[in-house]
């Protein structure tokens, strides 16, 4: 039994030690991002720790050396009981930073609920503290030496043989033969670090080029859309829904879905709200995900859902009814559907959808990729509560050649000719778009402002706002959120060439 206890204690000790040493050797490692992005019921405490440079410096020091010394003590069996107590307390702090229960269901490795790796290791350390049989370690050698010296002292007085405990000592030494493994592990980790750099598989050392919440430059400006006050920067839903516009990279959609698990989606939405983004524009299939998110977290985020029509259903308002029943805040005719319906001269369907949405007291939006859709609807007296239009310039190397662009071909559904359609240009007529937007008398939300990642946010945000957008809708991964918010604020504060007034 003692041998098993020794192995378990040493294994946990190595985990602590490795995490501590990795932090120690990472250049300018800090727990700031970890602390500022916490979202559990104790998040206020962790945010408080990160808010002060002095407190943060103390936290970083205790993290690095706490993990290292606790790990070393557990691995070698030195003051192992008290190291177990300290390790349990440290694990508890990690556990409650991202608790796998309550509003989050986000913590731990993989999909877990309450019981995760941190919980299990803490339980084992509590057992090690309470277990009277102990294991084998350096403490045992010290105790044996003291016991032997004490026995010899007594023996000298009473002239009795001395029992040196040789058998017990041999057992201890036998189990301590695992000590060279520490050197072997350490040498392997050091060699791996020299060859490959930072171990990005260590949960404590993952380094992503992300900006922490503490680096926000201010409060994101807002505008009015109907009776809703929305942040000027709105979260787009394509990345979390897995709809990738990646030129001819056929795996990108699956990659987005693999990254944006439900857990990651919830993390990203929480981060968006903390950064000041209070609205998301989603595709119709994402409705249930948002319903679950709001129910679990109590979030007040505004949700715009896009709708179309179900061709196999006799009820053209089926999507609208579903969106209303699920409590969506605003409803918008999806861009491709608007283009298709205008192209096929089914304007009565668009008019009916706008009226049905409004009749339920909900803001009705109209999306499009081709500006002709809005022009034709306007000529026929169909005006939404707001427009949502692709808004980006075409000054990037992969843009579809201008001479090959045609109205209503942005989706590629009717183009078998490679020269007539590329999945890389979503605002095919930017000059005509700017002209229409600047004379529009209702709010305009620009989307695809980065041409699906082909344009830098500083450039894309500025172009859209200067050319009349009242809001911009941008798809973001979690590690891009704070940086995009800061860029948006900088752009809005330094606009110089906007001619259109603000309609929201």
C-alpha positions as CSV (number, residue, x, y, z in Angstrom):
1,X,0.0,0.0,0.0
2,X,2.8,2.4,0.9
3,X,4.4,1.8,-2.5
4,X,1.1,2.8,-4.3
5,X,0.8,5.9,-2.1
6,X,4.3,6.9,-3.0
7,X,3.7,6.5,-6.7
8,X,0.5,8.6,-6.6
9,X,2.1,11.3,-4.5
10,X,5.1,11.5,-6.8
11,X,2.9,11.6,-9.9
12,X,0.9,14.6,-8.6
13,X,4.2,16.2,-7.4
14,X,5.6,16.0,-10.9
15,X,2.5,17.6,-12.3
16,X,2.9,20.6,-9.9
17,X,6.6,20.8,-10.4
18,X,6.4,20.8,-14.2
19,X,3.7,23.5,-14.2
20,X,5.7,25.6,-11.9
21,X,9.0,25.3,-13.8
22,X,7.4,25.9,-17.2
23,X,6.0,29.2,-15.8
24,X,9.4,30.1,-14.4
25,X,11.1,29.6,-17.8
26,X,8.4,31.4,-19.9
27,X,9.5,34.9,-20.7
28,X,7.3,37.5,-18.9
29,X,4.7,34.9,-17.9
30,X,1.8,36.4,-16.0
31,X,-1.6,35.1,-14.7
32,X,-3.3,38.4,-15.7
33,X,-5.2,37.1,-18.7
34,X,-6.2,34.0,-16.7
35,X,-7.5,36.1,-13.8
36,X,-9.3,38.9,-15.8
37,X,-11.2,36.4,-18.0
38,X,-12.6,34.3,-15.1
39,X,-16.4,34.0,-15.1
40,X,-17.4,32.0,-12.0
41,X,-19.3,33.2,-9.0
42,X,-16.0,34.3,-7.5
43,X,-14.9,36.2,-10.6
44,X,-15.0,39.5,-8.7
45,X,-12.2,38.3,-6.4
46,X,-10.0,37.2,-9.3
47,X,-10.6,40.4,-11.2
48,X,-9.6,42.3,-8.0
49,X,-6.3,40.4,-7.9
50,X,-5.5,41.3,-11.5
51,X,-6.5,44.9,-11.2
52,X,-3.4,45.9,-9.2
53,X,0.1,45.5,-10.6
54,X,1.4,44.9,-7.1
55,X,-1.2,42.2,-6.3
56,X,-0.6,40.7,-9.7
57,X,3.1,40.5,-9.1
58,X,2.5,38.7,-5.8
59,X,0.1,36.3,-7.5
60,X,2.6,35.5,-10.2
61,X,5.3,34.9,-7.7
62,X,3.1,32.6,-5.5
63,X,1.9,30.7,-8.6
64,X,5.4,30.0,-9.9
65,X,7.1,29.2,-6.6
66,X,4.0,27.6,-5.0
67,X,3.7,25.1,-7.8
68,X,7.4,24.4,-7.9
69,X,8.0,24.0,-4.1
70,X,4.8,22.0,-3.6
71,X,5.7,19.8,-6.5
72,X,9.2,19.2,-5.2
73,X,8.0,18.4,-1.7
74,X,5.4,15.9,-3.0
75,X,7.7,14.2,-5.4
76,X,10.6,13.8,-2.9
77,X,8.3,13.2,0.1
78,X,9.6,16.2,2.1
79,X,7.0,17.7,4.4
80,X,4.5,15.8,2.2
81,X,1.5,16.2,4.5
82,X,1.8,20.0,4.6
83,X,2.6,20.1,0.9
84,X,-0.7,18.2,0.4
85,X,-2.6,20.9,2.3
86,X,-0.9,23.8,0.3
87,X,-1.6,21.9,-2.9
88,X,-5.2,21.4,-2.1
89,X,-5.7,25.2,-1.4
90,X,-3.9,26.1,-4.7
91,X,-6.0,23.6,-6.7
92,X,-9.2,25.1,-5.0
93,X,-8.2,28.5,-6.3
94,X,-7.8,27.2,-9.8
95,X,-11.0,25.2,-9.6
96,X,-13.2,28.1,-8.6
97,X,-11.7,30.5,-11.2
98,X,-13.5,28.5,-14.0
99,X,-15.9,26.3,-12.0
100,X,-17.5,23.4,-14.1
101,X,-21.0,24.1,-12.8
102,X,-23.5,27.0,-12.3
103,X,-23.4,29.6,-15.0
104,X,-20.4,28.2,-16.8
105,X,-20.2,24.5,-17.4
106,X,-16.9,25.7,-19.0
107,X,-14.1,24.6,-16.7
108,X,-11.9,21.5,-16.8
109,X,-10.6,19.3,-19.5
110,X,-13.2,18.2,-22.0
111,X,-16.9,18.2,-21.3
112,X,-17.3,17.8,-17.5
113,X,-19.7,18.7,-14.8
114,X,-18.4,19.4,-11.2
115,X,-15.7,16.6,-11.3
116,X,-12.6,17.6,-13.3
117,X,-8.9,17.0,-13.1
118,X,-8.4,19.7,-10.5
119,X,-11.2,18.3,-8.3
120,X,-9.7,14.7,-8.5
121,X,-6.2,15.9,-7.6
122,X,-7.5,17.9,-4.7
123,X,-9.4,14.8,-3.3
124,X,-6.2,12.7,-3.6
125,X,-4.1,15.3,-1.8
126,X,-6.7,15.4,1.0
127,X,-6.5,11.6,1.2
128,X,-2.7,11.8,1.4
129,X,-2.9,14.3,4.3
130,X,-5.3,12.1,6.2
131,X,-3.7,8.7,5.5
132,X,-1.8,7.6,8.5
133,X,0.3,4.9,6.8
134,X,2.2,7.6,4.8
135,X,4.3,6.7,1.8
136,X,8.0,6.5,1.4
137,X,10.1,9.6,1.0
138,X,13.1,11.5,2.4
139,X,11.1,12.2,5.5
140,X,11.1,8.5,6.3
141,X,14.9,8.4,6.1
142,X,15.2,11.3,8.6
143,X,12.7,9.6,11.0
144,X,14.6,6.3,10.7
145,X,17.9,8.0,11.4
146,X,16.5,9.7,14.5
147,X,14.9,6.5,15.7
148,X,18.1,4.6,15.3
149,X,20.2,7.2,17.1
150,X,17.6,7.2,19.9
151,X,17.7,3.5,20.2
152,X,21.5,3.5,20.4
153,X,21.4,6.0,23.2
154,X,19.0,3.9,25.2
155,X,21.0,0.8,24.4
156,X,24.2,2.3,25.8
157,X,22.5,2.8,29.2
158,X,20.8,-0.6,29.5
159,X,23.3,-2.7,27.6
160,X,20.7,-4.1,25.2
161,X,21.1,-4.9,21.5
162,X,20.2,-2.2,19.0
163,X,17.6,-2.8,16.3
164,X,18.6,-0.5,13.5
165,X,15.5,-1.1,11.4
166,X,17.6,-2.3,8.5
167,X,14.7,-4.0,6.8
168,X,12.5,-0.9,6.9
169,X,15.5,1.3,5.7
170,X,16.0,-1.0,2.8
171,X,12.3,-0.8,1.8
172,X,12.6,3.0,1.9
173,X,15.7,3.1,-0.1
174,X,14.2,0.7,-2.6
175,X,11.2,3.0,-3.2
176,X,13.4,6.1,-3.3
177,X,15.2,4.5,-6.3
178,X,12.5,6.4,-8.2
179,X,14.3,9.6,-7.4
180,X,16.5,9.5,-10.5
181,X,13.3,9.6,-12.5
182,X,12.9,13.2,-11.4
183,X,16.2,14.0,-13.1
184,X,15.2,12.1,-16.2
185,X,11.9,13.9,-16.4
186,X,13.5,17.2,-15.8
187,X,16.2,16.6,-18.4
188,X,13.6,15.5,-21.0
189,X,11.5,18.6,-20.4
190,X,14.5,20.9,-20.6
191,X,15.7,19.2,-23.9
192,X,12.1,19.4,-25.3
193,X,12.0,23.1,-24.4
194,X,15.3,23.7,-26.2
195,X,14.2,22.0,-29.3
196,X,10.5,23.1,-29.5
197,X,10.3,26.2,-27.3
198,X,7.5,26.7,-24.8
199,X,5.4,23.6,-24.1
200,X,2.0,24.8,-25.3
201,X,0.3,21.6,-24.2
202,X,0.7,22.7,-20.6
203,X,-2.6,24.2,-19.5
204,X,-0.8,26.8,-17.5
205,X,1.4,28.0,-20.3
206,X,-0.7,28.3,-23.4
207,X,0.4,31.5,-25.1
208,X,-2.0,33.1,-27.6
209,X,-1.6,36.6,-29.0
210,X,-4.6,37.9,-27.2
211,X,-5.3,41.1,-25.3
212,X,-6.6,40.8,-21.8
213,X,-9.7,42.6,-20.5
214,X,-7.6,44.8,-18.3
215,X,-6.2,46.4,-21.5
216,X,-9.6,47.7,-22.7
217,X,-9.2,51.4,-23.6
218,X,-12.7,52.5,-22.5
219,X,-16.3,51.9,-23.0
220,X,-17.6,50.8,-26.4
221,X,-20.0,53.5,-27.9
222,X,-23.6,52.5,-28.4
223,X,-26.5,53.4,-30.8
224,X,-30.2,52.9,-30.9
225,X,-32.0,50.4,-33.1
226,X,-35.7,50.6,-32.4
227,X,-36.0,50.5,-28.6
228,X,-32.7,48.6,-28.3
229,X,-29.4,50.2,-27.3
230,X,-26.7,48.3,-29.1
231,X,-22.9,48.5,-29.1
232,X,-21.5,49.9,-32.3
233,X,-19.5,46.7,-32.7
234,X,-21.8,43.6,-32.9
235,X,-20.6,40.0,-32.7
236,X,-21.1,38.1,-35.9
237,X,-22.4,34.5,-35.8
238,X,-20.7,32.8,-38.8
239,X,-17.6,31.7,-36.9
240,X,-19.5,30.1,-34.0
241,X,-22.0,28.6,-36.5
242,X,-19.2,27.1,-38.6
243,X,-20.0,29.0,-41.8
244,X,-16.6,29.7,-43.2
245,X,-15.7,31.9,-46.2
246,X,-12.2,30.6,-46.8
247,X,-11.7,30.8,-50.6
248,X,-11.1,27.2,-51.6
249,X,-10.2,25.8,-48.3
250,X,-12.8,23.1,-47.9
251,X,-11.8,22.1,-44.3
252,X,-12.2,25.6,-42.8
253,X,-15.9,25.1,-41.8
254,X,-15.1,21.9,-40.0
255,X,-12.2,23.5,-38.3
256,X,-14.3,26.4,-37.0
257,X,-16.8,24.0,-35.6
258,X,-14.1,21.9,-33.9
259,X,-12.7,25.0,-32.2
260,X,-16.0,26.6,-31.4
261,X,-17.5,23.9,-29.2
262,X,-20.5,24.9,-27.1
263,X,-18.1,25.4,-24.2
264,X,-15.9,27.7,-26.3
265,X,-18.9,29.6,-27.7
266,X,-20.1,30.3,-24.2
267,X,-16.6,31.5,-23.1
268,X,-16.5,33.8,-26.1
269,X,-19.9,35.3,-25.5
270,X,-19.1,35.9,-21.8
271,X,-15.9,37.6,-22.9
272,X,-17.8,39.7,-25.5
273,X,-20.2,41.0,-22.8
274,X,-17.4,41.7,-20.4
275,X,-15.7,43.8,-23.2
276,X,-18.8,45.8,-23.9
277,X,-20.3,44.0,-26.9
278,X,-24.0,43.6,-26.0
279,X,-25.4,42.2,-29.3
280,X,-24.9,39.2,-31.6
281,X,-26.3,38.6,-35.1
282,X,-26.8,34.8,-35.6
283,X,-27.8,32.4,-38.3
284,X,-31.2,30.7,-37.8
285,X,-29.7,27.3,-36.8
286,X,-27.9,29.0,-33.8
287,X,-31.1,30.0,-32.1
288,X,-31.1,27.1,-29.6
289,X,-27.5,27.7,-28.6
290,X,-28.3,31.3,-27.7
291,X,-31.5,30.2,-25.8
292,X,-29.4,27.8,-23.8
293,X,-26.6,30.4,-23.2
294,X,-29.1,33.0,-21.9
295,X,-30.9,30.5,-19.7
296,X,-27.7,29.2,-18.1
297,X,-26.0,32.6,-17.6
298,X,-28.9,35.0,-17.2
299,X,-27.3,37.0,-20.0
300,X,-29.0,40.1,-21.3
301,X,-27.2,40.1,-24.6
302,X,-29.4,41.2,-27.5
303,X,-29.9,38.6,-30.2
304,X,-30.6,39.3,-33.9
305,X,-31.5,36.2,-35.8
306,X,-31.6,35.8,-39.5
307,X,-34.5,34.1,-41.2
308,X,-35.5,32.8,-44.6
309,X,-38.3,30.6,-45.9
310,X,-38.7,26.9,-45.8
311,X,-39.4,25.9,-49.4
312,X,-41.0,22.6,-48.4
313,X,-43.4,24.3,-46.0
314,X,-46.6,26.0,-47.0
315,X,-46.0,28.5,-44.3
316,X,-43.5,31.1,-45.4
317,X,-43.5,32.6,-41.9
318,X,-42.4,29.4,-40.2
319,X,-38.8,30.7,-39.4
320,X,-40.2,34.0,-38.2
321,X,-42.7,32.2,-35.8
322,X,-39.8,30.1,-34.5
323,X,-37.7,33.1,-33.8
324,X,-40.5,34.9,-32.0
325,X,-41.3,31.9,-29.9
326,X,-37.7,31.6,-28.8
327,X,-37.6,35.2,-27.7
328,X,-35.3,36.7,-30.3
329,X,-34.9,40.5,-29.8
330,X,-34.7,41.4,-33.5
331,X,-35.4,39.5,-36.7
332,X,-33.7,40.1,-40.1
333,X,-34.2,38.6,-43.5
334,X,-31.0,36.8,-44.3
335,X,-28.8,38.2,-47.0
336,X,-28.8,35.4,-49.5
337,X,-32.5,34.9,-49.1
338,X,-33.1,38.6,-49.8
339,X,-30.9,38.4,-52.9
340,X,-32.7,35.2,-54.2
341,X,-36.2,36.5,-53.6
342,X,-35.4,39.8,-55.4
343,X,-33.7,38.0,-58.2
344,X,-36.7,35.7,-58.7
345,X,-39.1,38.7,-58.5
346,X,-40.8,37.5,-55.3
347,X,-41.0,40.9,-53.6
348,X,-44.4,40.1,-52.1
349,X,-42.6,37.5,-49.9
350,X,-40.1,40.0,-48.6
351,X,-42.9,42.5,-47.9
352,X,-44.9,39.9,-46.1
353,X,-42.0,38.9,-43.9
354,X,-41.3,42.5,-42.9
355,X,-44.9,43.1,-42.0
356,X,-45.2,39.8,-40.0
357,X,-42.1,40.7,-38.0
358,X,-43.3,44.2,-37.3
359,X,-46.8,43.1,-36.4
360,X,-45.3,41.3,-33.4
361,X,-43.6,44.5,-32.2
362,X,-40.2,43.4,-33.3
363,X,-37.5,45.4,-35.2
364,X,-37.4,44.1,-38.8
365,X,-34.1,44.1,-40.7
366,X,-33.2,43.3,-44.3
367,X,-29.8,41.9,-45.3
368,X,-28.2,41.6,-48.7
369,X,-24.9,41.1,-50.5
370,X,-25.9,42.6,-53.8
371,X,-26.9,46.3,-53.5
372,X,-29.5,45.7,-56.3
373,X,-31.7,44.0,-53.8
374,X,-32.1,47.1,-51.7
375,X,-32.5,49.4,-54.7
376,X,-35.3,47.3,-56.1
377,X,-37.0,46.9,-52.8
378,X,-36.8,50.6,-52.2
379,X,-38.3,51.3,-55.6
380,X,-41.2,49.1,-54.7
381,X,-41.8,50.8,-51.3
382,X,-40.3,48.0,-49.2
383,X,-38.3,49.7,-46.5
384,X,-37.0,47.8,-43.4
385,X,-36.3,49.2,-40.0
386,X,-32.6,48.8,-40.8
387,X,-30.4,47.5,-43.6
388,X,-27.7,45.0,-43.1
389,X,-25.3,45.2,-46.0
390,X,-21.9,43.7,-46.8
391,X,-19.5,46.7,-46.7
392,X,-15.9,46.4,-47.6
393,X,-13.6,47.8,-50.3
394,X,-12.0,45.6,-52.9
395,X,-8.4,46.7,-52.5
396,X,-7.0,43.3,-51.5
397,X,-5.2,40.8,-53.7
398,X,-7.7,37.9,-53.6
399,X,-10.8,40.0,-54.5
400,X,-12.8,38.7,-57.5
401,X,-11.9,40.6,-60.7
402,X,-14.2,43.6,-61.2
403,X,-14.9,42.7,-64.8
404,X,-16.3,39.3,-63.8
405,X,-18.7,40.5,-61.1
406,X,-22.4,40.3,-61.6
407,X,-25.4,41.1,-59.4
408,X,-26.8,38.1,-57.4
409,X,-23.8,35.9,-58.0
410,X,-22.1,36.5,-54.6
411,X,-23.4,33.1,-53.3
412,X,-22.2,31.1,-56.2
413,X,-25.3,29.1,-56.3
414,X,-25.8,29.6,-60.1
415,X,-22.1,29.8,-61.2
416,X,-20.4,26.7,-62.5
417,X,-17.8,28.9,-64.2
418,X,-14.8,29.4,-61.9
419,X,-14.1,32.7,-63.6
420,X,-17.5,34.0,-62.6
421,X,-17.5,33.3,-58.9
422,X,-14.9,33.1,-56.1
423,X,-15.8,32.8,-52.5
424,X,-13.7,35.9,-51.7
425,X,-15.7,39.1,-52.5
426,X,-18.9,39.8,-50.6
427,X,-19.5,43.4,-51.5
428,X,-19.1,43.2,-55.3
429,X,-20.0,46.8,-56.0
430,X,-18.6,48.9,-53.1
431,X,-19.0,52.3,-54.9
432,X,-22.7,51.7,-55.5
433,X,-23.1,50.4,-51.9
434,X,-21.6,53.6,-50.5
435,X,-23.9,55.7,-52.7
436,X,-27.0,53.8,-51.4
437,X,-25.9,53.8,-47.8
438,X,-25.2,57.5,-47.7
439,X,-28.8,58.3,-48.9
440,X,-30.5,55.7,-46.7
441,X,-32.8,57.2,-44.0
442,X,-32.8,54.2,-41.7
443,X,-29.9,52.7,-39.7
444,X,-27.3,50.6,-41.6
445,X,-25.4,47.7,-40.2
446,X,-22.3,46.7,-42.2
447,X,-21.1,43.1,-42.2
448,X,-18.3,41.2,-43.9
449,X,-16.4,44.4,-43.3
450,X,-13.1,42.4,-43.3
451,X,-14.0,40.4,-46.4
452,X,-13.9,37.3,-44.3
453,X,-10.4,38.0,-43.0
454,X,-8.8,39.5,-46.1
455,X,-8.7,43.0,-44.6
456,X,-7.2,44.2,-41.4
457,X,-9.7,45.4,-38.7
458,X,-8.1,48.8,-38.6
459,X,-8.7,49.2,-42.3
460,X,-12.1,47.5,-42.5
461,X,-13.7,49.1,-39.5
462,X,-12.6,52.6,-40.7
463,X,-13.8,52.1,-44.2
464,X,-17.3,50.9,-43.1
465,X,-17.8,53.6,-40.5
466,X,-16.5,56.4,-42.7
467,X,-18.8,55.2,-45.5
468,X,-22.0,55.3,-43.5
469,X,-22.3,52.2,-41.3
470,X,-24.0,52.9,-38.0
471,X,-23.0,49.5,-36.7
472,X,-20.6,46.9,-37.8
473,X,-21.1,43.1,-37.4
474,X,-17.8,41.2,-37.1
475,X,-17.1,37.5,-36.6
476,X,-14.5,37.1,-33.9
477,X,-12.7,34.2,-32.2
478,X,-12.3,34.7,-28.4
479,X,-8.7,35.7,-28.6
480,X,-9.6,38.6,-31.0
481,X,-12.4,40.1,-29.0
482,X,-10.7,42.7,-26.8
483,X,-8.3,43.8,-29.6
484,X,-11.2,44.3,-32.0
485,X,-13.1,46.4,-29.3
486,X,-10.1,48.6,-28.8
487,X,-9.7,49.1,-32.6
488,X,-13.3,49.9,-32.9
489,X,-13.1,52.6,-30.2
490,X,-10.0,54.1,-31.7
491,X,-11.6,54.2,-35.2
492,X,-14.8,55.9,-33.9
493,X,-12.8,58.5,-31.9
494,X,-10.8,59.4,-35.0
495,X,-13.3,59.4,-37.8
496,X,-12.6,62.3,-40.2
497,X,-14.3,61.5,-43.6
498,X,-17.8,60.4,-42.6
499,X,-20.4,62.4,-44.5
500,X,-23.5,60.5,-43.5
501,X,-25.2,61.5,-40.2
502,X,-25.7,58.9,-37.5
503,X,-29.1,57.2,-37.9
504,X,-28.7,55.1,-34.7
